[in-house]
Amino acid sequence: MSKRQLSKDQQDEIITQLQDYLEQEHDLRIGNLEAASLLDELEKTLGACFYNQGLQDAAAVTSRKAEDVIDELYALERPTPFSPK
């Protein structure tokens, strides 16, 4: 897994959300540098968990869609003299 690829705007928004959360819920005010450091630590600690869950979710959707495609293909079969009755 490569390093997080958030845009500057995304990073800034997450940093603002972290700051707002900490201030509202814990009466703790932190600056941009501290919030950016917290974001980095959260990514290191939790990022792989969320990434792996995303992969599992995508694999499940892909598997269901593949089954749908297979069902559609079987529906296109034409009867032959050798088809079971």
VOGU-3710 file (C-alpha; in Angstrom, 3 decimals, decimal comma):
1> mskrqlskdq> 0,000/0,000/0,000  1,448/3,338/-0,963  1,431/6,477/1,140  -1,887/8,255/1,391  -2,629/10,319/-1,697  -5,001/12,958/-0,387  -5,167/16,269/-2,147  -4,155/19,396/-0,247  -7,838/20,364/-0,047  -8,762/16,946/1,394
11> qdeiitqlqd> -5,960/17,124/3,964  -6,990/20,631/4,974  -10,633/19,571/5,359  -9,740/16,529/7,486  -7,416/18,622/9,641  -10,218/21,139/10,194  -12,639/18,336/11,078  -10,160/16,859/13,566  -9,636/20,254/15,165  -13,391/20,887/15,379
21> yleqehdlri> -14,044/17,445/16,872  -11,357/17,777/19,524  -12,530/21,248/20,475  -16,246/20,382/20,614  -16,002/16,962/22,239  -12,912/17,341/24,433  -12,466/21,101/24,831  -9,003/20,661/23,326  -7,617/23,174/20,862  -4,793/22,042/18,586
31> gnleaaslld> -3,058/23,831/15,756  -2,659/22,774/12,150  0,723/21,132/12,752  -0,593/19,036/15,631  -3,710/18,073/13,671  -1,591/17,123/10,649  0,589/14,983/12,915  -2,541/13,340/14,360  -3,803/12,660/10,833  -0,475/11,026/9,949
41> elektlgacf> -0,602/8,851/13,077  -4,211/7,819/12,434  -3,284/6,884/8,884  -0,339/4,790/10,081  -2,382/3,120/12,804  -5,744/2,642/11,082  -5,176/3,216/7,383  -4,421/-0,392/6,495  -7,545/-1,593/8,328  -9,811/0,725/6,341
51> ynqglqdaaa> -7,931/-0,043/3,128  -8,280/-3,800/3,628  -11,980/-3,468/4,447  -12,432/-1,459/1,256  -10,720/-4,213/-0,721  -12,948/-6,858/0,866  -16,059/-4,817/0,098  -14,941/-4,303/-3,510  -14,165/-8,015/-3,890  -17,629/-8,938/-2,590
61> vtsrkaedvi> -19,331/-6,568/-5,035  -17,172/-7,837/-7,891  -17,993/-11,437/-7,002  -21,734/-10,730/-6,964  -21,524/-8,913/-10,284  -19,530/-11,786/-11,813  -22,232/-14,225/-10,694  -24,854/-11,991/-12,329  -22,876/-11,984/-15,588  -22,568/-15,784/-15,512
71> delyalerpt> -26,323/-16,098/-14,940  -26,961/-13,777/-17,886  -24,633/-15,821/-20,090  -26,393/-19,074/-19,201  -29,713/-17,398/-20,011  -28,433/-16,855/-23,561  -27,870/-20,566/-24,163  -29,911/-22,083/-26,931  -31,383/-25,562/-26,770  -29,621/-28,305/-28,669
81> pfspk> -30,586/-31,893/-29,373  -28,210/-32,805/-26,555  -29,756/-30,455/-23,964  -31,177/-32,128/-20,864  -34,962/-32,194/-20,794
//
